[in-house]
Amino acid sequence: MRIISGNLKGKKLSFLSSSTTRPLKDIVKESIFNIIAHSNLINVKIKNSNILDLYSGIGSFGIECISREAKNVTFVENNEKALMALNENLKKLSVQNKALLFSKEIKEFLNQINENIKFDIVFLDPPFSENKFINDLKLIKKLKILKKNHLIIIHREKKIIENLDNLFKTLLTKNYGRSKIIFGIF
């Protein structure tokens, strides 16, 4: 597992061998960033953005954003082992100054967020077996923590069918092996 592009290109990330977490594969991550950079459907850029990385795991997505000059990344993860790996990655890459790290449940974090903070991009990578992220999306929408031009990216298992149309507008869905990446806006 490595950083694909930007200031940290080629740097390796520490990761977990665990049945409860799964790292975002490099090919999927690379595709996500290519779509953000080149799709006419997407109106947000990584550079100078405020990123919210929910269910952060080892921080692969958020650290890639930092490497590509995001203004800052807020990581939210409550799995102790994943949190330790994420913290190790931030220290090893010396990027703690661009990262805020919260060890909380998503709902708890969202309910305590400063109402003046607005994010450009929200990335959600919940466990494939859970669908409580739908309530997280509803809360994000209710709290109005996204900028007018924003992007929501969700990593799910391809075979799971979830109707998100009544919650947000899907811009694009891409499949990669077991993974499905959904790009949308409110």
Salt bridges, closest charged atoms under 4 A:
ASP26 OD2 - ARG2 NE 3.65
ASP26 OD1 - LYS29 NZ 3.84
GLU64 OE1 - LYS29 NZ 3.73
GLU64 OE2 - ARG68 NE 2.87
GLU69 OE1 - LYS47 NZ 3.58
GLU105 OE1 - LYS132 NZ 3.07
ASP120 OD2 - LYS147 NZ 3.30
ASP125 OD1 - ARG22 NH2 2.63
ASP125 OD1 - HIS155 ND1 2.78
GLU157 OE2 - ARG178 NH2 2.74
GLU162 OE2 - ARG156 NH2 2.72
